[in-house]
């Protein structure tokens, strides 16, 4: 990285919107630097419900443009990252006192036809057999439709890799201290653990999510076009409560919905909540009230009753939504707003709101707004471009067979985790290894030295949390002693890499 270089774009923020914009811009021929104060996807983008979905409930709030775009994006993203995104059937148990059947059928008709749908199956009615049903006896019918599940953090990583492969510089654990316009360009002051340095930018992109207005007001000393309202969303994880690979969408008396989703083969993921958050976005944690809320919704539907003791883990994030002064957090728009400020000679593009499903369209829209500043900008390209790991990924079964032929002693569950995480890049991760023994030190639960080295070298992993929570999702299994062992290895690895770099 040239610390004195002038980049076409400097992007602040390494969540899904920031990396999406960085990748799109780099692929159009622009020089790009992205900085993130923490790890990639370490905040809102890894605290989602892990879904690529149209947003069925947004139809009630007449968000037709958002839903149409999101519905169309499901199949675009499935094709771009078939290893990270998979189709999933959702069942909504019918509770007549909450929404009449005709209203749900109408909503599902729009859901089936509002966006382009080729691969995903349409909706249908379902009856529950009283003798085998998971639900309470009074719930006898439901509705079934299609959406998609995703590994949210790895989707961010894949976009960052794509940006890097088109020439972008991705700087994690690098904070933007201040920025100001000098001589018709932004002078951006950055700091990481090693040094403070300055780069120049023709355009500055503020994709800081929950910090979007704070960044404008405090770091840039400018006036924000919009205020945001932080909405906390929390999830709980419990042992798998039902057999099968379908998810459930549960209605509640407050007109909200809660998802119960198969998660990592062994668990059920339950969420999300919607409540105003006034604290530090770095320190958001689930509240007792949110836990009680999620358990109540589950227990009002399912025969199996859950308690606090069933909860294995929780996570929370904040969604930075444009403040439309709505009294109901659930009714606030999930649509995104892009604000191009040209009060100064060098433009500032700020991203407000957005959702995981529409990140690619958001990035495309951002580039359309910036086109007047870059006359040789290449055309739209991301709709058909495969993300890293999606290349030559024809069939999961075929890749599994190839893996087991190459490494005969690989456990099937480990091979599947590799496939779902790395796709066709699994061969790069394995680096020619042909046996489990060749993968080096075993840290537990199928995490070997070879994979750790790859994550540090290729995916910006620094800490055990980066690897376990966001890269591999093994954090639910690792003991504290195993985490300590991994941390000790990482200290040695970083020291060795630093020495090699210095030499």
VEXDREN-2710 file (C-alpha; in Angstrom, 1 decimal):
% VEXDREN-2710
k/r/px/py/pz
1/UNK/0.0/0.0/0.0
2/UNK/1.3/3.4/-1.0
3/UNK/0.6/5.7/2.0
4/UNK/0.9/8.8/0.0
5/UNK/-1.1/7.7/-3.0
6/UNK/-4.2/9.4/-4.3
7/UNK/-7.0/6.9/-4.7
8/UNK/-10.1/7.3/-6.8
9/UNK/-12.2/6.1/-3.9
10/UNK/-11.5/5.7/-0.2
11/UNK/-14.2/3.7/1.5
12/UNK/-14.7/3.9/5.3
13/UNK/-16.4/0.8/6.7
14/UNK/-15.9/-2.9/6.2
15/UNK/-19.4/-4.2/6.5
16/UNK/-21.4/-5.6/3.5
17/UNK/-22.1/-2.2/2.0
18/UNK/-18.5/-1.0/2.2
19/UNK/-17.0/-4.1/0.7
20/UNK/-19.8/-4.2/-1.9
21/UNK/-19.0/-0.7/-3.1
22/UNK/-15.2/-1.4/-3.0
23/UNK/-15.6/-4.5/-5.1
24/UNK/-17.9/-2.8/-7.7
25/UNK/-15.7/0.2/-8.0
26/UNK/-12.4/-1.8/-8.3
27/UNK/-14.0/-3.9/-11.0
28/UNK/-14.9/-0.8/-13.0
29/UNK/-11.2/0.2/-13.0
30/UNK/-11.1/2.6/-10.1
31/UNK/-8.3/2.6/-7.6
32/UNK/-9.8/1.9/-4.2
33/UNK/-8.7/1.7/-0.5
34/UNK/-11.1/0.4/2.1
35/UNK/-10.4/0.8/5.8
36/UNK/-12.3/-0.8/8.7
37/UNK/-11.6/0.0/12.4
38/UNK/-12.1/-3.6/13.5
39/UNK/-12.4/-6.9/11.6
40/UNK/-14.5/-7.2/8.4
41/UNK/-18.2/-7.9/9.2
42/UNK/-17.5/-7.4/12.9
43/UNK/-20.7/-5.4/13.6
44/UNK/-24.1/-5.3/11.9
45/UNK/-23.2/-7.5/9.0
46/UNK/-22.5/-10.5/11.1
47/UNK/-25.4/-9.9/13.5
48/UNK/-28.2/-10.6/10.9
49/UNK/-30.7/-13.4/10.7
50/UNK/-28.5/-15.0/8.1
51/UNK/-31.1/-14.6/5.3
52/UNK/-31.2/-13.4/1.8
53/UNK/-34.9/-12.6/1.6
54/UNK/-37.4/-10.4/-0.1
55/UNK/-38.9/-9.3/3.2
56/UNK/-42.4/-10.6/3.2
57/UNK/-43.5/-8.4/6.1
58/UNK/-42.4/-5.2/4.3
59/UNK/-45.3/-5.7/1.9
60/UNK/-47.6/-4.6/4.8
61/UNK/-45.7/-1.3/5.0
62/UNK/-46.0/-0.9/1.2
63/UNK/-42.3/-1.1/0.6
64/UNK/-42.9/-2.5/-2.9
65/UNK/-39.7/-1.1/-4.5
66/UNK/-37.5/-2.6/-1.8
67/UNK/-39.3/-6.0/-1.9
68/UNK/-39.2/-6.2/-5.7
69/UNK/-35.4/-5.4/-5.7
70/UNK/-34.8/-7.9/-2.9
71/UNK/-36.8/-10.7/-4.5
72/UNK/-34.9/-10.3/-7.7
73/UNK/-31.6/-10.2/-5.9
74/UNK/-32.1/-13.6/-4.2
75/UNK/-31.5/-15.5/-7.4
76/UNK/-28.7/-13.2/-8.6
77/UNK/-26.8/-13.8/-5.3
78/UNK/-27.5/-17.5/-5.3
79/UNK/-25.8/-17.7/-8.7
80/UNK/-22.9/-15.4/-7.5
81/UNK/-22.1/-17.4/-4.3
82/UNK/-23.7/-20.9/-4.6
83/UNK/-21.5/-22.1/-1.7
84/UNK/-22.6/-19.4/0.7
85/UNK/-26.3/-19.0/-0.2
86/UNK/-28.9/-21.8/-0.5
87/UNK/-32.6/-22.0/-1.0
88/UNK/-34.7/-22.6/2.0
89/UNK/-38.4/-23.3/2.5
90/UNK/-40.2/-21.2/5.1
91/UNK/-43.4/-22.2/6.9
92/UNK/-45.7/-19.7/8.4
93/UNK/-48.2/-21.3/10.8
94/UNK/-51.6/-19.6/10.4
95/UNK/-53.0/-17.8/13.4
96/UNK/-56.4/-16.3/12.2
97/UNK/-56.7/-13.7/14.9
98/UNK/-53.4/-12.0/13.8
99/UNK/-53.8/-12.0/10.0
100/UNK/-56.6/-13.4/7.9
101/UNK/-55.8/-16.2/5.4
102/UNK/-56.8/-14.0/2.5
103/UNK/-54.3/-11.4/3.5
104/UNK/-51.4/-13.8/3.7
105/UNK/-52.4/-15.5/0.4
106/UNK/-52.4/-12.1/-1.3
107/UNK/-49.0/-11.2/0.2
108/UNK/-47.6/-14.5/-1.0
109/UNK/-49.0/-14.0/-4.5
110/UNK/-47.1/-10.8/-4.7
111/UNK/-44.1/-12.4/-3.2
112/UNK/-44.2/-15.1/-5.9
113/UNK/-44.6/-12.7/-8.8
114/UNK/-43.3/-9.3/-7.8
115/UNK/-39.6/-10.2/-8.5
116/UNK/-38.0/-12.4/-11.1
117/UNK/-38.2/-16.0/-9.9
118/UNK/-36.7/-18.9/-11.8
119/UNK/-35.0/-21.3/-9.4
120/UNK/-37.0/-20.8/-6.2
121/UNK/-40.3/-22.7/-5.8
122/UNK/-43.5/-20.8/-5.3
123/UNK/-45.8/-20.7/-2.3
124/UNK/-48.4/-23.2/-1.2
125/UNK/-50.8/-24.1/1.6
126/UNK/-49.9/-26.8/4.2
127/UNK/-51.9/-28.8/6.7
128/UNK/-50.4/-30.0/9.9
129/UNK/-51.1/-33.6/11.0
130/UNK/-52.2/-33.4/14.7
131/UNK/-50.3/-36.6/15.5
132/UNK/-46.9/-35.4/14.2
133/UNK/-47.2/-31.6/14.2
134/UNK/-44.5/-29.6/16.0
135/UNK/-47.2/-27.0/16.8
136/UNK/-49.8/-26.6/19.4
137/UNK/-53.1/-28.4/18.6
138/UNK/-55.0/-25.2/17.7
139/UNK/-52.5/-24.5/14.8
140/UNK/-53.7/-26.7/12.0
141/UNK/-52.8/-24.9/8.8
142/UNK/-50.0/-22.8/7.4
143/UNK/-48.3/-21.3/4.3
144/UNK/-45.0/-22.3/2.7
145/UNK/-42.8/-20.2/0.5
146/UNK/-39.1/-19.8/-0.5
147/UNK/-36.3/-17.5/0.5
148/UNK/-32.6/-18.1/1.1
149/UNK/-30.1/-18.7/3.9
150/UNK/-26.6/-17.2/3.9
151/UNK/-23.4/-17.1/5.8
152/UNK/-23.4/-13.3/6.3
153/UNK/-19.9/-12.8/7.5
154/UNK/-18.4/-14.9/4.8
155/UNK/-20.4/-13.0/2.2
156/UNK/-18.6/-9.9/3.4
157/UNK/-15.2/-11.7/3.2
158/UNK/-15.9/-12.9/-0.3
159/UNK/-16.7/-9.4/-1.5
160/UNK/-13.6/-8.0/0.2
161/UNK/-11.6/-10.8/-1.6
162/UNK/-13.2/-9.9/-4.9
163/UNK/-12.3/-6.2/-4.3
164/UNK/-8.7/-7.1/-3.6
165/UNK/-8.5/-9.3/-6.7
166/UNK/-9.5/-6.3/-8.7
167/UNK/-6.7/-4.2/-7.2
168/UNK/-8.3/-2.7/-4.1
169/UNK/-6.3/-2.2/-0.9
170/UNK/-8.3/-3.6/2.1
171/UNK/-7.0/-2.3/5.5
172/UNK/-8.6/-3.9/8.5
173/UNK/-8.0/-2.6/12.1
174/UNK/-7.3/0.7/10.6
175/UNK/-9.3/3.7/11.9
176/UNK/-10.1/6.9/10.0
177/UNK/-9.2/9.7/12.4
178/UNK/-10.2/12.7/10.3
179/UNK/-10.6/13.8/6.7
180/UNK/-10.7/17.2/5.1
181/UNK/-10.7/18.6/1.6
182/UNK/-7.4/20.1/0.4
183/UNK/-6.6/21.0/-3.2
184/UNK/-9.8/19.5/-4.6
185/UNK/-9.3/16.1/-2.9
186/UNK/-9.8/14.4/0.4
187/UNK/-6.8/14.1/2.7
188/UNK/-7.7/11.1/4.9
189/UNK/-5.8/10.5/8.1
190/UNK/-5.6/6.8/9.1
191/UNK/-4.2/4.9/12.0
192/UNK/-3.5/1.3/12.8
193/UNK/-1.5/-0.5/15.4
194/UNK/1.8/0.0/13.5
195/UNK/1.5/3.7/12.4
196/UNK/-0.5/6.7/11.4
197/UNK/-0.5/7.7/7.8
198/UNK/-2.3/9.8/5.2
199/UNK/-3.8/9.0/1.8
200/UNK/-5.7/11.2/-0.7
201/UNK/-9.0/10.4/-2.3
202/UNK/-10.9/12.0/-5.2
203/UNK/-14.2/10.7/-3.6
204/UNK/-14.8/9.6/0.1
205/UNK/-17.4/7.0/0.8
206/UNK/-18.9/6.9/4.3
207/UNK/-20.2/3.3/4.7
208/UNK/-19.8/3.2/8.5
209/UNK/-23.3/1.9/9.2
210/UNK/-24.3/2.8/12.8
211/UNK/-21.6/5.5/12.9
212/UNK/-22.7/7.2/9.6
213/UNK/-23.9/10.5/11.1
214/UNK/-21.2/10.5/13.9
215/UNK/-18.5/10.2/11.2
216/UNK/-20.0/13.1/9.3
217/UNK/-20.5/15.4/12.3
218/UNK/-17.5/14.5/14.4
219/UNK/-14.7/13.3/12.1
220/UNK/-15.6/15.4/9.0
221/UNK/-17.0/18.4/10.9
222/UNK/-19.9/18.6/8.4
223/UNK/-23.7/18.6/8.6
224/UNK/-25.5/15.3/8.1
225/UNK/-28.3/15.2/5.6
226/UNK/-30.3/12.7/7.7
227/UNK/-30.3/11.5/11.2
228/UNK/-30.4/7.8/11.9
229/UNK/-32.2/5.7/14.5
230/UNK/-30.4/2.7/15.8
231/UNK/-32.6/-0.4/16.1
232/UNK/-31.4/-3.3/18.1
233/UNK/-31.9/-6.8/16.8
234/UNK/-31.0/-9.8/18.9
235/UNK/-31.0/-13.5/18.4
236/UNK/-30.8/-16.6/20.6
237/UNK/-29.3/-20.0/19.6
238/UNK/-30.7/-23.2/21.1
239/UNK/-30.1/-26.9/20.4
240/UNK/-31.9/-28.1/17.3
241/UNK/-35.6/-28.3/18.2
242/UNK/-36.9/-30.1/15.1
243/UNK/-35.8/-32.4/12.4
244/UNK/-35.6/-31.2/8.9
245/UNK/-34.2/-28.3/6.9
246/UNK/-37.2/-25.9/6.8
247/UNK/-37.4/-22.6/8.6
248/UNK/-40.4/-21.1/10.3
249/UNK/-41.7/-17.6/10.3
250/UNK/-43.9/-16.9/13.4
251/UNK/-46.4/-14.2/13.8
252/UNK/-46.8/-12.3/17.1
253/UNK/-49.5/-10.2/18.7
254/UNK/-47.5/-7.0/18.1
255/UNK/-47.7/-7.6/14.3
256/UNK/-44.0/-8.5/14.2
257/UNK/-42.5/-11.8/13.1
258/UNK/-39.8/-14.0/14.4
259/UNK/-37.8/-16.6/12.5
260/UNK/-36.8/-20.0/13.7
261/UNK/-34.0/-21.2/11.3
262/UNK/-31.9/-24.4/11.1
263/UNK/-28.4/-23.3/12.0
264/UNK/-25.0/-25.2/11.6
265/UNK/-26.7/-28.6/11.5
266/UNK/-27.0/-28.8/15.3
267/UNK/-28.8/-25.7/16.4
268/UNK/-31.9/-23.5/15.8
269/UNK/-31.4/-19.8/15.4
270/UNK/-34.3/-17.6/16.7
271/UNK/-34.8/-13.9/16.0
272/UNK/-35.0/-11.0/15.6
273/UNK/-36.2/-8.3/17.9
274/UNK/-36.8/-4.6/17.1
275/UNK/-36.2/-2.0/19.8
276/UNK/-34.6/1.5/19.9
277/UNK/-31.0/1.5/20.9
278/UNK/-29.3/4.5/22.5
279/UNK/-25.9/3.1/23.6
280/UNK/-22.6/2.6/22.0
281/UNK/-22.9/0.4/18.9
282/UNK/-19.6/-1.4/19.9
283/UNK/-21.3/-2.6/23.1
284/UNK/-24.7/-3.8/22.1
285/UNK/-25.9/-6.9/24.0
286/UNK/-29.2/-8.8/24.3
287/UNK/-31.5/-7.7/27.1
288/UNK/-33.6/-10.0/29.4
289/UNK/-36.7/-8.4/27.8
290/UNK/-35.6/-9.5/24.3
291/UNK/-34.9/-13.1/25.6
292/UNK/-38.3/-13.3/27.2
293/UNK/-39.9/-11.9/24.0
294/UNK/-38.3/-14.5/21.7
295/UNK/-39.0/-17.4/24.1
296/UNK/-42.7/-16.2/24.4
297/UNK/-43.1/-16.2/20.6
298/UNK/-41.6/-19.7/20.3
299/UNK/-43.6/-21.1/23.2
300/UNK/-46.9/-19.7/21.9
301/UNK/-46.4/-21.8/18.7
302/UNK/-44.4/-25.0/19.4
303/UNK/-45.3/-27.9/21.6
304/UNK/-41.8/-28.1/22.8
305/UNK/-41.3/-25.3/25.4
306/UNK/-38.0/-23.4/25.7
307/UNK/-36.5/-21.8/28.8
308/UNK/-33.5/-19.6/29.5
309/UNK/-31.5/-22.8/30.3
310/UNK/-31.9/-24.0/26.7
311/UNK/-30.0/-21.0/25.3
312/UNK/-26.5/-21.8/24.1
313/UNK/-25.5/-18.4/22.8
314/UNK/-26.9/-15.0/21.9
315/UNK/-25.8/-12.2/19.6
316/UNK/-27.0/-8.6/19.0
317/UNK/-26.5/-5.9/16.4
318/UNK/-27.9/-2.5/15.6
319/UNK/-29.5/-1.6/12.3
320/UNK/-28.8/2.0/11.3
321/UNK/-32.2/3.1/9.8
322/UNK/-33.1/6.5/8.4
323/UNK/-35.1/8.2/11.1
324/UNK/-38.5/8.6/9.5
325/UNK/-40.0/9.6/12.9
326/UNK/-42.1/6.4/13.1
327/UNK/-43.3/5.4/16.5
328/UNK/-43.0/1.7/15.6
329/UNK/-39.4/0.5/15.0
330/UNK/-40.8/-2.4/12.9
331/UNK/-42.4/0.0/10.5
332/UNK/-39.3/2.0/9.8
333/UNK/-38.0/1.6/6.3
334/UNK/-35.3/-1.0/5.6
335/UNK/-34.6/0.7/2.3
336/UNK/-31.3/2.4/1.7
337/UNK/-30.6/6.1/1.0
338/UNK/-27.4/7.3/-0.8
339/UNK/-26.5/11.0/-0.2
340/UNK/-24.0/12.6/-2.4
341/UNK/-22.6/15.8/-0.8
342/UNK/-20.9/18.3/-3.1
343/UNK/-20.7/21.2/-0.7
344/UNK/-16.9/20.9/-1.2
345/UNK/-14.8/20.4/-4.3
346/UNK/-14.4/16.7/-3.5
347/UNK/-17.6/14.7/-3.2
348/UNK/-18.7/12.6/-0.1
349/UNK/-21.1/9.7/-0.6
350/UNK/-22.8/8.5/2.6
351/UNK/-24.8/5.3/2.9
352/UNK/-27.9/5.3/5.1
353/UNK/-29.7/2.1/5.9
354/UNK/-29.8/-0.9/3.6
355/UNK/-30.1/-4.7/4.2
356/UNK/-27.9/-7.7/3.4
357/UNK/-30.0/-8.8/0.5
358/UNK/-29.7/-5.6/-1.5
359/UNK/-26.0/-4.8/-0.9
360/UNK/-25.1/-5.4/-4.6
361/UNK/-27.8/-3.1/-5.9
362/UNK/-26.8/-0.5/-3.4
363/UNK/-23.2/-0.6/-4.6
364/UNK/-24.4/-0.4/-8.2
365/UNK/-26.5/2.6/-7.4
366/UNK/-23.6/4.2/-5.6
367/UNK/-21.4/3.8/-8.7
368/UNK/-24.2/5.3/-10.9
369/UNK/-24.2/8.4/-8.6
370/UNK/-20.4/8.7/-8.9
371/UNK/-20.2/8.2/-12.6
372/UNK/-20.0/12.0/-13.4
373/UNK/-16.7/12.1/-11.5
374/UNK/-15.1/9.2/-13.4
375/UNK/-15.5/9.6/-17.1
376/UNK/-13.9/6.3/-18.0
377/UNK/-15.9/4.3/-15.6
378/UNK/-16.6/0.7/-16.9
379/UNK/-20.2/-0.5/-17.1
380/UNK/-22.2/-2.5/-14.6
381/UNK/-20.6/-6.0/-14.1
382/UNK/-21.4/-7.5/-10.7
383/UNK/-24.7/-9.2/-11.6
384/UNK/-23.0/-12.0/-13.5
385/UNK/-19.6/-12.0/-11.7
386/UNK/-19.1/-15.0/-9.4
387/UNK/-17.7/-14.3/-5.9
388/UNK/-14.5/-16.1/-4.9
389/UNK/-15.4/-19.7/-4.2
390/UNK/-18.3/-19.7/-6.6
391/UNK/-16.1/-20.4/-9.6
392/UNK/-16.5/-23.9/-11.0
393/UNK/-18.9/-24.7/-8.2
394/UNK/-21.2/-26.9/-10.2
395/UNK/-22.6/-29.2/-7.5
396/UNK/-22.0/-29.6/-3.8
397/UNK/-22.1/-33.4/-4.0
398/UNK/-19.5/-33.4/-6.8
399/UNK/-17.1/-31.2/-4.8
400/UNK/-17.6/-33.4/-1.8
401/UNK/-16.7/-36.5/-3.8
402/UNK/-13.6/-34.8/-5.1
403/UNK/-12.6/-33.7/-1.6
404/UNK/-13.0/-37.2/-0.2
405/UNK/-11.0/-38.7/-3.1
406/UNK/-8.1/-36.2/-2.4
407/UNK/-8.3/-36.6/1.4
408/UNK/-9.8/-40.0/2.0
409/UNK/-9.8/-39.7/5.8
410/UNK/-11.6/-36.3/5.9
411/UNK/-14.8/-36.6/8.1
412/UNK/-17.9/-35.8/6.0
413/UNK/-19.1/-33.0/8.3
414/UNK/-15.7/-31.3/8.1
415/UNK/-15.7/-31.6/4.3
416/UNK/-19.1/-30.0/4.2
417/UNK/-18.0/-27.1/6.4
418/UNK/-15.1/-26.5/4.0
419/UNK/-17.4/-26.6/1.0
420/UNK/-20.0/-24.2/2.4
421/UNK/-17.3/-21.8/3.6
422/UNK/-14.8/-21.8/0.8
423/UNK/-16.5/-23.3/-2.2
424/UNK/-14.0/-24.0/-5.0
425/UNK/-11.4/-22.0/-3.1
426/UNK/-11.1/-25.0/-0.8
427/UNK/-8.2/-26.3/-2.9
428/UNK/-6.3/-23.1/-2.3
429/UNK/-7.0/-23.4/1.4
430/UNK/-5.8/-27.0/1.5
431/UNK/-2.6/-26.1/-0.5
432/UNK/-2.0/-29.6/-1.9
433/UNK/-2.6/-31.5/1.4
434/UNK/-3.7/-35.1/0.8
435/UNK/-4.4/-36.3/4.3
436/UNK/-5.7/-34.9/7.6
437/UNK/-2.2/-35.4/9.1
438/UNK/-0.8/-33.0/6.5
439/UNK/-3.0/-30.2/7.8
440/UNK/-0.8/-29.7/10.8
441/UNK/-1.8/-28.9/14.4
442/UNK/-5.4/-29.6/15.4
443/UNK/-7.0/-27.0/17.5
444/UNK/-10.2/-28.9/17.9
445/UNK/-13.5/-29.5/16.1
446/UNK/-11.9/-29.8/12.7
447/UNK/-9.9/-26.6/12.8
448/UNK/-6.3/-27.3/11.6
449/UNK/-3.2/-25.3/11.3
450/UNK/-3.5/-25.3/7.5
451/UNK/-6.9/-23.5/7.6
452/UNK/-5.7/-21.0/10.3
453/UNK/-2.7/-20.1/8.2
454/UNK/-4.9/-19.6/5.2
455/UNK/-7.4/-17.4/7.1
456/UNK/-4.6/-15.2/8.3
457/UNK/-2.8/-15.0/4.9
458/UNK/-5.8/-14.6/2.7
459/UNK/-8.8/-13.5/4.7
460/UNK/-7.5/-10.8/7.1
461/UNK/-8.0/-12.9/10.2
462/UNK/-6.0/-11.7/13.2
463/UNK/-7.6/-13.0/16.4
464/UNK/-9.2/-16.2/17.5
465/UNK/-12.5/-14.4/17.5
466/UNK/-12.1/-13.5/13.8
467/UNK/-11.5/-17.2/13.0
468/UNK/-14.0/-18.8/15.3
469/UNK/-16.9/-16.3/15.2
470/UNK/-16.8/-14.9/11.7
471/UNK/-14.7/-17.2/9.4
472/UNK/-15.6/-20.7/10.6
473/UNK/-18.6/-20.4/13.0
474/UNK/-16.8/-22.8/15.4
475/UNK/-17.2/-20.4/18.4
476/UNK/-20.1/-22.4/19.7
477/UNK/-17.9/-25.5/20.1
478/UNK/-14.6/-24.3/21.3
479/UNK/-13.7/-24.4/25.0
480/UNK/-11.7/-21.6/26.7
481/UNK/-8.6/-23.9/26.8
482/UNK/-8.9/-24.5/23.1
483/UNK/-9.3/-20.8/22.4
484/UNK/-6.2/-20.1/24.5
485/UNK/-4.2/-22.7/22.5
486/UNK/-5.3/-21.0/19.2
487/UNK/-4.4/-17.6/20.6
488/UNK/-0.9/-18.8/21.5
489/UNK/-0.4/-20.2/18.0
490/UNK/-1.6/-16.9/16.4
491/UNK/0.9/-14.9/18.4
492/UNK/3.7/-17.1/17.0
493/UNK/2.2/-17.0/13.5
494/UNK/2.0/-13.2/13.4
495/UNK/5.5/-12.9/14.8
496/UNK/6.8/-15.2/12.1
497/UNK/5.0/-13.4/9.3
498/UNK/6.3/-10.0/10.6
499/UNK/9.8/-11.3/10.5
500/UNK/9.4/-12.7/7.0
501/UNK/8.0/-9.4/5.9
502/UNK/10.9/-7.5/7.4
503/UNK/13.4/-9.8/5.8
END
